[in-house]
Amino acid sequence: MLKNPNQKVLKRMARNALKVNRRKTITLLLAILLSSFLVFTIFTVGDSYFRLQKIQNIRMSGAEFDAIMYGVTDEQRQMCENNPDIVLTGTVGVCGWVEKTDQDSTPDVGLIWADDEYWTQMMEPVREKLEGRYPTALDEIMVTKSALKECGYEDLDVGDTLAMSYGTHEGIFTGTFRICGIWDGYGPKKQFYVSKEFYDQSGWKLSQAASGRYLMDFKQKIMTKTEQNAFIESMNLGKQQNLFFMEDLGASVQILAGLIGLIAVTCLCAYLLIYNIMYLSVAGKVRYYGLLQTIGMTETQIKRMMKEQMLLLGLAGTGTGCLLGVLVSFFLIPVVIKSLGIKSSYVGSVMICFHPVILIATVLLVGTTIFLATFIILMNLVVDLLYKVADPRISLTKGGD
């Protein structure tokens, strides 16, 4: 038997069927459009929220980390370094404060020491400007313009000296320090960074909760409260020690679950609406499909024609829904993100984070929903109806189902 090329005929019949049943076509199109729009918007809001929340927390904290422990012993440090779930650790030591300068008798500036991991890696995302190098000698300091202004010396630059009285655990001292570097960016800036030698002579120890700050960056970016509490217990904290996790590490679980739930409900509603409309459409055209069979159209061709209809609706609805989502995102998403607690002062003016994966995920998810609804209709309904039409006891012209 020679193959009869009827693809063009089937496509033309599919388009004509959509034009004839305009009400049902418009309803199906709106269902697909709305579902794709909602899924795209939910994905975009979720992706934007997680990215911007991470940026905000990093800039508010002044470094990129997931947990901070006040006071750290050598045993605890060894446990964290051997933990495969911790990818990076950093250490900060609070070692004093600026008592006074010749220009200001009440400056609010602290003295901080930071190890190489914290300064070069954890603080790197928040620094926007860096001149010079980190202090290595006892009389060297790394400053910010804000800290210098607090001391009354905002005009000083790298290489200049600063005389001041400062306090440590050992008491109040007076000294002259050389500015070896200036940095600027986000996070606490009213502080001078000092050398390891200065910290060792300050009288403070990292094991003391008032001085030591041990920061950890975990491999997993979503950690439940149960996992957090289990890790805290494993550290065997002392009486004055404390360990805190960043808020987004635990809150992300609930937010992610909520987004998944919204997407699931949206797809379920779209599936039920598409399925029911298609069911009513097919059930009301039993004789039409029977007549198509009597003139030679096979069951496979009828299924192909219906798939062509849903393909046209799917492409039009999903494309329009995603385009509408992009347009609305520029106005809606910034409002939603801000209502969730993201501040533009920490993340900048751009409040929308879009990734091509979102578009691909939306098309796949909505396409799968349409495919399942169409597949179930074709397998469980069309075949049964075609068998009924093919039954000689059922008339194609009058009566019948």
N, C-alpha and C positions, 0 to 999 in steps of 0.2 A: 504494500500500500504506500502510495506517495504521501510525503508529509505535506500537510496543508498549512502554510504560513498565515496564521490568523491573529498575530499579536496586535497589529494595528486595529483590526476589527474589535478585539476585546477592549483595547484602550478607549476606542471611540464609544463603545457601548457603556463602559464604566463612566466616562465623562457625561454621557447623555443621561444615565441613571441618576447621577448626582444633581444634574440640572432639573430633572423632572421632580425629584423629591427634595425640593429646596428647603422645606422646614426642617426635615430630619438632617439634611446636609449641614445647614447652618448650626443646628444644635450640636452635632458631632464636632464640627469645626471649632465652635466655642468651647466645648469640653476639652478638646486637645490643646487649644490655645491657652485656656486658663490654667490647665494642669502644668504645661511647660513653663508658663510665666511664673507660677508659684514655685515650682521646683527650682528654676533658675534663680529666682530671688532669694529663696531659702539658702541655696548653696552659696550665693554671693554674700549674703548677710553673715552666714557662718564663717566663711573663709576670711572676710574682712574683719570680723570681730576677733577671731583667734590671732590673726597677724597683728592687728593694731593693738590688741591687749598685750601681746608679747612686747611690742615696741614700747608701749606706755610703761609697763612694769620695769623694763630694762632702764629706761631713761629716768624714771622716778627713783629707782634704787641706785643708779649710778654705775651699774655693772650688770652683766648677764650671768645670772645664777638662778637655781631653783630652790635652794634652802640655805639658811644661815644658822650657824651654831655659835652661841656666845660662850667663849672659853673652850679651849681644845687641848687635850693631853696628847702626849706622844703615841699612846696606845690607840686613841680614837683616830688620830691622823693616819696611823698605819692601817687601821680597819677600813677607812674610806679609800685609801690609795689602793688597797687590794680588792675593793668591791668592783666587780665588773659592770655594775649598773651606773657607776659614777665615772663620767668621762673627763672631768676637769675639777680641780680644787684650787682655791686661792686663800691666802691668809692676809688679814689686816690687823694691825695692832694700834689701838688708841693709846698714845703715850704722853699727852700733855695738852697744853693750851697756851695761847699768847696772853700774857698778863697785861702788858702795856707796851707802847712805843712812844717815841718822842712826839708823834703827831696825834696819838689817840690813847687815852688812858683806860678805855673800856672796850677793846676790840673783841668781837665774838668770832674767834678763829681757833680751830683745833689743830693739833699736831698728830699726824697719822703716818704710820709706816705700812707699806704694802709690798708683798713679795712679787717676784717676777711674773708668776702665772696670773695674779690678779691684775697687775698693772698693764701687762702687754697683751693679755688675751681677754679677760673678763671686762676690762674697761674699754677695750678697743671700740665696741659699737657705740659708745656714748661720747667719745672724743671727736670733736670737729676741728680742733686746732691743737698742734703740739710743736713747740719750739724748744730746742735743747735736749737734755737727757734727764733720766731719773737720778736723784742724789745717791752718791756712793761714799762721800766723805762726811765726817761728823758735822761740819759747819756748812753743808749744802742743803738747799731746800728747793722743792718744786712748788710753784705757786699758781694762782689764778688771779685775774684782774679783780675779781670780786673780793678775794681775800686781801689783796693789796689795798684796795679801796677802803676796806674795813679797818685796816691799820693806818690809813692816811697816806699811803705811798702808791697811789694808782699810776704814777708816771714812771715807776721803776721798770726795768727791762732785764733780759737775760744778761748776766755778768755783773749786774749791780749788787751792792751789799745793803743789808737791812739790819739795823740794830734794834734789839727788843729784849724785854724781860719775858721769860716763859716759865711755866710751872710743869713739873713732872711729879712722879710718885716720891721723889727724893727731896722736893722742895722747890723754891723759886730761885731762878738763876738769870743772869744777864749775859748776852752774847751777841756776836755779829755774824750774820749768815750771808752766804753768797747765793744769789739766785742762779741756779744751773738750768732751769727750765720753766716754761709757762705753758699751761694747757687751758683749753676752754671746751665746753660741751654741756651735757646734761648731768643731773645728779647734784649731790652736795658739793658746793664750790668754795665755801668759806672755811677752808682748811689748807694747811701747808703739809706737803708730803716730805718726810725726812728719811734719812738713811737707816740701814739696819744697825749700824754702829750707834747711832743716836738712840734708837729704841732699846738696845741692850743696856745702855747707861742710864735709861730713864727709871729703872727700878720696877717696871711692869713686866709681867709674864703672860704669855699667850694662854696659859691655863686658867688665868683669872677672867671671870665673866665680864668684869668691867673694862677689860682691855682687849682680849683676844676675840677676833671675828673670823670664823672658818666658814668659807662659802663653797657650796657644792653645786655642780651642774650635772644633772642626771641624763642618762641616755633616753629614758622614756619621758615623754612630754605630757602624759596624762597619768596621774597617780591617784588612786582612790584614798579616802581617809583611812581605810583599814591598812593599806600598804604604807601610808605615811606613819601611822601609829606603830606599826611593826618595826619600821626602820628606827624610829625614835627610841623604842624599847631596846633595840639591839645595840645602841650606842652607849648604854649604861651611864646616863648623864649624872653628874654630881648634883649636890643640893642647889648650888647657885647657877648651874648651867641651864641653858634653854636652847631649844632647836625649833625654828619656825620654817615652814614651807611657804613659798610664794602662793598667793591666793589663786592665780590662774591654774596652777598645777592640779588642784583638787576640784575647783569650780568648773573646769572644762568638761568633766565627766557628765555633770548634770546638763550643761548646755548642749553638749554633743548628743546626749540621749534625747533632749527635747527637739533638736533639729532633725534627727533621724525619725522621731515620731511624727513630726509635721510632714516630712516627705512621704512616709508610709501612708498616712491618712490621705494626703493629696493624691497619691497614685491609686489607692484603693477606691476613692470616690470617682476618679477618672475612669478606672476599670469598670466599675458598676454602671456608670452612666453610658459609656460606650457599649458595653455588653447589652444593656436593656434596650437602647435605641436600635442597635443592630438586630436584636431578637425580634422586636416589633416590626422592623422593616422587612426582615426575611419571612416572618410568619404571615405577613399580610400579602406576600407575593408568591404564594405557593404555586398558583396556576401559571404565573409568568415563567417560573423556572421549569415547570413541567412542559410548557409549550416550547421552551428553548431546547429541552431534551428531545421532544418529538421531531424537531426539525434538524437534529443532528448534533447539537452541542453536548459535549460530554460533561460528566460530573467534574472532572479536573478543570475544564475550561470555565465552568461556572464559578468554581472556587478561585481560579485565577482572576476572573473579572471582579469578584468581590475584594480580593487582595489588592487589585489595582485601585479600586475605589478608596480603600483605607490608606494605601500608600500616598495617593494624592492628598487626602485629608491630613495625613500625618505630616507630610512635608510642609504643607501650607500652614497648618496649625502650630507645629513646633517652631518653624522658622519665624513666624509672626510673633509667637509668644516670647521667644528668646530676644528678638529685636525690641519688643515692648519692654521686656525686663531690663535690657541695657539702657533704654531711654529713661525709664522710671527710676533706675538705680541711682542716677545722678542727683535725684531729688529726694527719694525715699530713704535710701540706705544711710546717708549721713545722719538723718534724723534718728533712725533706729539705732545706729551705732552709738550716738551720743546718749540716747536714753538708756543704753546698757552700761554706761559709766566710762566710756572712752572720751578723753579730753583732747581736743585738737591742739592745745598748747604743748602736748607731749608727743603727738604723732605727726604734727604738721597739718597743712591745709588739705592734703589728699586723704579723703576718708574712704575711698573705694579701692579695694584690692581685687582685681579680676585676673583670672588665670584661664588659659584655653582649656584646661582639664574640666573646668566647670561647664563649659559649653558641651564638651564631649559627653560628660556624665549626664547632663540634662537630656541630650538627644538619645543616649542609650537607655536611660530610665523610662522616659516617655515612650520611646519606640518599643521597649519591652512590654510596657503596659498595653499598648495598642495591639501588639502581636499576640499577647495572651488572650485578650478579649476576642480578637478575630479568629484565632486558632480554635478556641473552645466553641465559638459559634459554628464554625465550619465543621468541626468534628462531631459535635453533639446535637446540632440542630439541622443544618442544611442537608446532611446525608439522610437523616430520618425523614425530612420533608420530601426529599427527592424520591425516596423509596415509596412514600405514600402516593406521590404523584404518579409514579410508575405502576402502581397497583391498578389493574384493569377495572376493579370495582369502584374506583373513584373517578368521577367525571371531571374533565378539564374545563368544561364550558359552564356548568352550573352545579350547584350543590358542592359537595366536597368540603375539605377543611378550609 
